[in-house]
Amino acid sequence: MGAIAPRRVGPGADLESIAGRLVLLAGAVEKGLSAIEKRDTPRAIHDTRVAVRRFRAALRNLKGELPPRERRRCMGALLAVIKACNAVRDADVRERLVGKLLPRTGLGDHQQARTLLAAAAKDGETVRLELRRRMATPKWSDLLWDLRQSAVALTGSHGSTAQGGELRSVLERQRRRLRRHLAWRGRKPRQLHRLRLRIKDARYFVEDFGPLLGATSGRDDVPQLRELQKALGDFHDEWRLRKWLRTQYKSYLVTDAMRVLLKTRERKLLKKIRRLQRAIRRREGRGAGRDASAAKAEAKA
């Protein structure tokens, strides 16, 4: 899947530019998978997961403009890839957080601390071995073949019928949906994780396809969305770490101290998340007001 540089156009995006952007996204996925096959470093895993999520965001949002059979086939292959990478990523994050938080408990030199670090490292080695085993199977080769073939079909000369109007509609729909999710004030980890996924979906699509339209709507919010996404990611990672700590019975003194520390950090992260939600919603409200005023002025003219 060779990369095709997307061609910038005026007020609307044509077929070639949309297909070119899809080719770039598919190429990034294949580049990431090639890097993992050479060496499954945390950076290679991260880059591959981001590439997969960007491609999935494009396929999900362009659902009505892409061939359904090839789209479903590609989405299925991408889901299998990201599931294989998630276990390695989770183990890497867990090991990093344990190493970071242990000294703050005052028990960093305790024998149980060494036991906990060894358990986290062992988990990382186990999931990496499982990933390498999976990548060596014929089933993995078939998965990559499916991914390449479906991506080629989607990014071919007739792979998309989307035009500028459809892209604008998708961008506006993303904006409204994100605004609804930002209004949610719960604190359940799974709900906050869904908000994070929604932010990723919206941000990736705006970053990848907004420039094809010369779109500026929503792009000013990207830095704040990225900051909120990071805070939500930290919250989710630490929630997952607390669940894992409850299973480490041999290090009960250390895990109890770490869970108290994580509870304090949870309260701080929730405050930060609420503050960012309010700031983005206020900005979105002002942007919607400006858009409505511009539309009225244009109608009067």
Secondary structure per residue as TSV (DSSP state, phi and psi in degrees):
chain	resnum	aa	ss	phi	psi
A	1	M	-	360.0	91.7
A	2	G	-	-73.0	152.0
A	3	A	-	-80.6	137.5
A	4	I	-	-120.7	118.7
A	5	A	-	-67.3	126.6
A	6	P	-	-67.9	142.6
A	7	R	-	-93.9	125.3
A	8	R	-	-75.1	140.0
A	9	V	-	-125.4	-179.2
A	10	G	S	-76.3	-117.3
A	11	P	S	-72.0	-19.1
A	12	G	S	-135.5	157.1
A	13	A	-	-98.0	134.1
A	14	D	-	-93.3	178.7
A	15	L	H	-60.0	-42.0
A	16	E	H	-62.4	-40.7
A	17	S	H	-69.7	-38.8
A	18	I	H	-66.3	-47.5
A	19	A	H	-62.1	-37.8
A	20	G	H	-63.1	-40.3
A	21	R	H	-65.9	-38.7
A	22	L	H	-63.1	-38.3
A	23	V	H	-63.2	-42.3
A	24	L	H	-60.6	-42.6
A	25	L	H	-65.9	-42.3
A	26	A	H	-65.0	-39.0
A	27	G	H	-63.8	-36.1
A	28	A	H	-65.2	-36.8
A	29	V	H	-64.0	-46.8
A	30	E	H	-65.7	-37.7
A	31	K	H	-62.0	-42.1
A	32	G	H	-64.5	-42.0
A	33	L	H	-64.6	-37.6
A	34	S	H	-64.1	-38.8
A	35	A	H	-65.7	-38.8
A	36	I	H	-66.7	-39.1
A	37	E	H	-62.2	-32.9
A	38	K	H	-76.2	-45.8
A	39	R	-	-162.4	121.5
A	40	D	-	-86.5	63.9
A	41	T	-	-75.3	160.3
A	42	P	H	-56.6	-36.7
A	43	R	H	-66.1	-42.4
A	44	A	H	-64.3	-41.1
A	45	I	H	-63.5	-45.2
A	46	H	H	-61.6	-48.6
A	47	D	H	-62.7	-37.9
A	48	T	H	-67.6	-42.6
A	49	R	H	-63.0	-41.7
A	50	V	H	-64.3	-43.4
A	51	A	H	-61.8	-41.9
A	52	V	H	-64.4	-44.3
A	53	R	H	-65.7	-36.8
A	54	R	H	-64.6	-43.9
A	55	F	H	-66.1	-42.3
A	56	R	H	-64.4	-37.4
A	57	A	H	-62.5	-40.5
A	58	A	H	-64.9	-46.2
A	59	L	H	-66.2	-36.6
A	60	R	H	-68.5	-42.6
A	61	N	H	-79.5	-23.2
A	62	L	T	-99.5	26.0
A	63	K	G	-52.3	-44.6
A	64	G	G	-76.6	-9.9
A	65	E	G	-111.4	4.0
A	66	L	S	-117.8	151.9
A	67	P	-	-57.6	121.8
A	68	P	H	-61.8	-40.5
A	69	R	H	-64.9	-48.9
A	70	E	H	-66.5	-36.3
A	71	R	H	-63.2	-46.1
A	72	R	H	-62.7	-41.2
A	73	R	H	-62.4	-43.5
A	74	C	H	-68.2	-42.4
A	75	M	H	-60.5	-41.0
A	76	G	H	-63.2	-42.9
A	77	A	H	-65.6	-41.8
A	78	L	H	-64.9	-38.0
A	79	L	H	-63.1	-41.8
A	80	A	H	-63.4	-39.1
A	81	V	H	-64.6	-46.5
A	82	I	H	-70.9	-31.8
A	83	K	H	-64.1	-38.9
A	84	A	H	-65.8	-34.4
A	85	C	H	-81.9	-27.2
A	86	N	H	-61.7	-40.2
A	87	A	H	-62.6	-39.7
A	88	V	H	-67.8	-43.8
A	89	R	H	-61.5	-44.6
A	90	D	H	-61.2	-41.2
A	91	A	H	-66.2	-39.7
A	92	D	H	-62.5	-45.4
A	93	V	H	-64.9	-41.7
A	94	R	H	-61.9	-45.6
A	95	E	H	-64.3	-39.9
A	96	R	H	-65.7	-42.9
A	97	L	H	-66.2	-40.8
A	98	V	H	-61.0	-46.0
A	99	G	H	-63.9	-32.3
A	100	K	H	-76.4	-39.7
A	101	L	H	-88.8	-25.4
A	102	L	G	-55.3	-47.7
A	103	P	G	-60.1	-27.1
A	104	R	G	-75.1	-14.1
A	105	T	G	-82.8	-13.4
A	106	G	T	79.0	5.6
A	107	L	-	-118.6	23.9
A	108	G	T	-62.1	-26.8
A	109	D	T	-95.0	1.0
A	110	H	S	-72.5	149.8
A	111	Q	H	-59.0	-37.0
A	112	Q	H	-64.9	-29.3
A	113	A	H	-66.1	-42.3
A	114	R	H	-64.9	-37.7
A	115	T	H	-62.8	-41.1
A	116	L	H	-66.6	-43.4
A	117	L	H	-62.0	-40.1
A	118	A	H	-65.2	-38.4
A	119	A	H	-65.2	-41.6
A	120	A	H	-65.3	-41.2
A	121	A	H	-65.7	-39.3
A	122	K	H	-64.2	-40.3
A	123	D	H	-59.4	-41.7
A	124	G	H	-63.5	-42.6
A	125	E	H	-65.2	-38.0
A	126	T	H	-64.1	-47.9
A	127	V	H	-70.4	-31.6
A	128	R	H	-68.0	-40.2
A	129	L	H	-63.2	-40.2
A	130	E	H	-64.6	-40.2
A	131	L	H	-64.1	-43.7
A	132	R	H	-64.1	-38.9
A	133	R	H	-63.6	-42.7
A	134	R	H	-65.1	-39.8
A	135	M	H	-70.1	-16.3
A	136	A	T	-91.0	-1.1
A	137	T	S	-89.9	154.0
A	138	P	H	-59.6	-30.7
A	139	K	H	-62.1	-37.9
A	140	W	H	-67.2	-40.1
A	141	S	H	-62.3	-40.3
A	142	D	H	-64.7	-37.6
A	143	L	H	-62.1	-45.6
A	144	L	H	-65.4	-36.1
A	145	W	H	-63.0	-45.0
A	146	D	H	-59.2	-42.5
A	147	L	H	-63.3	-45.8
A	148	R	H	-64.3	-46.9
A	149	Q	H	-64.4	-43.5
A	150	S	H	-69.5	-35.9
A	151	A	H	-66.2	-39.8
A	152	V	H	-62.6	-41.2
A	153	A	H	-64.8	-38.6
A	154	L	H	-72.3	-32.6
A	155	T	T	-100.7	10.3
A	156	G	S	-69.7	178.3
A	157	S	T	-61.8	-23.7
A	158	H	T	-117.8	25.2
A	159	G	S	-77.4	-14.5
A	160	S	-	-145.4	142.3
A	161	T	-	-110.4	7.5
A	162	A	-	-67.3	138.3
A	163	Q	-	-120.6	-178.6
A	164	G	H	-56.4	-40.4
A	165	G	H	-61.7	-41.2
A	166	E	H	-65.7	-39.9
A	167	L	H	-64.3	-42.5
A	168	R	H	-61.0	-40.3
A	169	S	H	-63.1	-42.1
A	170	V	H	-64.8	-43.7
A	171	L	H	-61.2	-41.8
A	172	E	H	-68.2	-39.2
A	173	R	H	-63.4	-40.6
A	174	Q	H	-60.0	-42.5
A	175	R	H	-62.9	-45.0
A	176	R	H	-64.9	-42.4
A	177	R	H	-65.2	-41.8
A	178	L	H	-64.4	-38.8
A	179	R	H	-60.6	-39.9
A	180	R	H	-63.9	-42.6
A	181	H	H	-68.9	-33.4
A	182	L	H	-67.5	-20.8
A	183	A	T	-77.1	-11.7
A	184	W	-	-72.9	132.0
A	185	R	-	-117.1	15.8
A	186	G	-	-71.5	176.1
A	187	R	-	-130.5	12.3
A	188	K	-	-69.6	130.6
A	189	P	H	-56.7	-40.3
A	190	R	H	-68.4	-36.1
A	191	Q	H	-67.7	-41.1
A	192	L	H	-66.0	-34.0
A	193	H	H	-65.5	-38.0
A	194	R	H	-64.0	-38.3
A	195	L	H	-61.3	-41.9
A	196	R	H	-61.1	-43.7
A	197	L	H	-64.6	-36.9
A	198	R	H	-65.4	-39.6
A	199	I	H	-64.0	-44.5
A	200	K	H	-57.6	-47.7
A	201	D	H	-58.1	-46.8
A	202	A	H	-68.5	-45.9
A	203	R	H	-64.2	-45.7
A	204	Y	H	-61.6	-42.1
A	205	F	H	-68.0	-40.8
A	206	V	H	-63.4	-44.6
A	207	E	H	-65.0	-37.9
A	208	D	H	-85.2	-35.2
A	209	F	H	-114.4	-19.6
A	210	G	G	-57.3	-44.2
A	211	P	G	-61.2	-24.7
A	212	L	G	-65.8	-24.3
A	213	L	G	-101.4	-1.6
A	214	G	T	69.1	23.6
A	215	A	-	-72.7	134.3
A	216	T	-	-111.1	-17.3
A	217	S	T	-63.1	122.7
A	218	G	T	92.1	-20.9
A	219	R	G	-75.0	-25.6
A	220	D	G	-67.4	-22.3
A	221	D	G	-85.0	-7.7
A	222	V	H	-58.4	-45.0
A	223	P	H	-58.2	-43.2
A	224	Q	H	-68.1	-38.3
A	225	L	H	-62.6	-39.4
A	226	R	H	-65.2	-39.5
A	227	E	H	-66.1	-42.6
A	228	L	H	-65.0	-41.2
A	229	Q	H	-59.8	-40.8
A	230	K	H	-65.9	-42.5
A	231	A	H	-62.8	-42.1
A	232	L	H	-65.8	-36.6
A	233	G	H	-65.0	-42.7
A	234	D	H	-61.9	-41.9
A	235	F	H	-61.0	-45.9
A	236	H	H	-66.0	-43.2
A	237	D	H	-62.1	-41.2
A	238	E	H	-73.9	-31.0
A	239	W	H	-64.3	-43.7
A	240	R	H	-63.8	-37.0
A	241	L	H	-64.5	-41.0
A	242	R	H	-60.4	-40.7
A	243	K	H	-62.2	-42.0
A	244	W	H	-66.9	-39.3
A	245	L	H	-61.1	-31.8
A	246	R	T	-66.1	-17.7
A	247	T	T	-92.6	-6.3
A	248	Q	-	-96.5	74.1
A	249	Y	G	-66.6	-28.9
A	250	K	G	-71.3	-13.7
A	251	S	G	-119.9	41.7
A	252	Y	H	-60.7	-35.6
A	253	L	H	-64.5	-45.6
A	254	V	H	-70.6	-42.9
A	255	T	H	-65.7	-36.4
A	256	D	H	-62.2	-43.7
A	257	A	H	-64.9	-39.5
A	258	M	H	-68.2	-36.5
A	259	R	H	-68.2	-34.8
A	260	V	H	-64.1	-44.0
A	261	L	H	-62.9	-41.8
A	262	L	H	-66.8	-32.3
A	263	K	H	-65.5	-40.8
A	264	T	H	-63.9	-42.9
A	265	R	H	-65.1	-33.0
A	266	E	H	-61.0	-43.7
A	267	R	H	-63.3	-40.4
A	268	K	H	-66.3	-41.3
A	269	L	H	-65.9	-38.7
A	270	L	H	-62.9	-40.0
A	271	K	H	-62.8	-42.5
A	272	K	H	-64.1	-41.4
A	273	I	H	-62.4	-44.8
A	274	R	H	-62.6	-42.0
A	275	R	H	-62.1	-44.2
A	276	L	H	-68.4	-37.9
A	277	Q	H	-58.9	-46.3
A	278	R	H	-64.0	-42.2
A	279	A	H	-63.8	-42.6
A	280	I	H	-69.6	-39.0
A	281	R	H	-64.8	-39.6
A	282	R	H	-62.9	-43.4
A	283	R	H	-64.6	-42.3
A	284	E	H	-61.4	-40.8
A	285	G	H	-62.4	-42.0
A	286	R	H	-65.3	-39.5
A	287	G	H	-65.1	-40.7
A	288	A	H	-65.2	-37.6
A	289	G	H	-64.3	-42.0
A	290	R	H	-64.0	-41.4
A	291	D	H	-62.1	-41.9
A	292	A	H	-66.1	-41.1
A	293	S	H	-63.8	-40.7
A	294	A	H	-65.4	-38.9
A	295	A	H	-65.7	-41.1
A	296	K	H	-64.8	-42.5
A	297	A	H	-63.6	-39.3
A	298	E	H	-66.7	-38.4
A	299	A	H	-66.1	-38.5
A	300	K	H	-67.3	-37.8
A	301	A	-	-67.9	360.0
